Amino acid sequence: MSVKDTQSHFDRAKAEAFAGEVGMNGNLSLPSKLVLRLSATVILVAILSVVAWLFLSAPPFFQYPIAMALLCFALSSISCLLFAAKADLSGTLGVAAVSIGGPAAMWVVTLWIVATLFPPPNITREGFVDMMRAQELKTGWKTFPDWVNQLGALQDLIRKDPANHVRQIMDTAYYVGQEKNKLAEPNIQVLFVYLDNNQALKFQRVRGGKSGVAEIYFKAHTTQTGSASSVLLAKSDNTITASDINGKSDWREISTDPLDCLIITFYETEGMLPQGDLLYVNTTKYRKSGDITLGVGILALQEIYKPNVWLLRGFPFPLPNEVPVIFKQVSVDMNKKIDPVWSELSEWMTLVNQQPPPGNVSEEAVGFLKKVRLSLPETDYAKLGNAAAFKAKYAFRLEKFNEAVAVTFLKK
């Protein structure tokens, strides 16, 4: 035998020995103990994952069926590992079919046996409502009484006159104009201004996409039995194209494209309350689709504490005689300057500061704008944001949400 033949024989022997160690497919053979440990790990991870998800996140009525299904799946997965450890998938078609279909069939059979011997509990309508209520509150939403309890000195104010406060909250949550032609991706900027003589102002700019003619809400509300009036203005470039005084209708059709409106509300006999104030931003009255972008600013001649911001919406699972509205506090980056909001309003303020404003402005609207101007520090719209008389200035921004907003603060 030549040296070459001897070397070839030696190489074949080494290859056959290595093939015996790694198995026919070239994969290292796993010891049975390792397979069992791997199986036990899969079982433990699956069960712990199911338990953690079900009892931390899933609604109660989902817990039983999902737990059973995933538990049976975990058990069948183990049988698959054990079977595959011995099966030869390179064998006949029948062997391959059993290797693949066996664990699946075991899962289905096990699930049927468990569901037959331990059927899920019957869920009544009352039980379903209770579970949905608990799930909603579990995510951080608070019922009306719980919300009121967190308002500090404002809670006594609400309890003394609950009718007016509940009326405004219900209007904010439910009177959203479902049939109206509203906006896509609305962008709303609001500035609340507290003046002397128990007066207040709200400047609200509304923009967004629309299809055809948009209907814009501009009705004025008061929390107490005060008086309020408002004007709606629409513009294109630097010219006002439409104006309307509230009282005739809650909504006004605007055809200007792109849509850009300013709503000014004058609270002539209702300024800041003795304890602070509750502000509601009716964002859902403008949204037809998409997310909302909101900027809110507060200017006050009085000193106030940092405001709290809440989302609010209707609640379909209230207890008997409970106000069907829930609240959720949100964390915002509260700015002690109103620059972010003022930058969005300044071009409108420059426009309405002209006497008279250019464009299609009714005599009623001109008179309203003049009356508001006379109530401002320095009687100037354009200088309002930088007026030195204001002791409190706050602003914040919210993006990508779909609810109405409430802002509460206490007076120092």
Secondary structure, DSSP 8 states (H G I E B T S, - for coil): --HHHHHHHHHHHHHHHHHHHH-TTS-----HHHHHHHHHHHHHHHHHHHHHHHHHTS-HHHHHHHHHHHHHHHHHHHHHHHHHHH--TTS-HHHHHHHHHHHHHHHHHHHHHHHHHS------HHHHHHHHHHHHHHTT-EEHHHHHTTSTTHHHHHHHSHHHHHHHHHHHHH---TTS--EEEEEEEEEEEE-STT-EEEEEEEEEE-SSSEEEE-----SSS--EEEEEEEEETTEEEEEEETTS-SEEEE--SSEEEEEEEEESS--S-SSEEEEEE-GGGTEEES-EEEEEEEEESS-B---EEEEEEE-SS--TT--SEEEEEE----BSS-HHHHHHHHHHHHHHTSSS-SBS--HHHHHHHHHHHHHSGGG-STTGGG-TT-SEEEEEEEEEE-SEEEEEEEB-
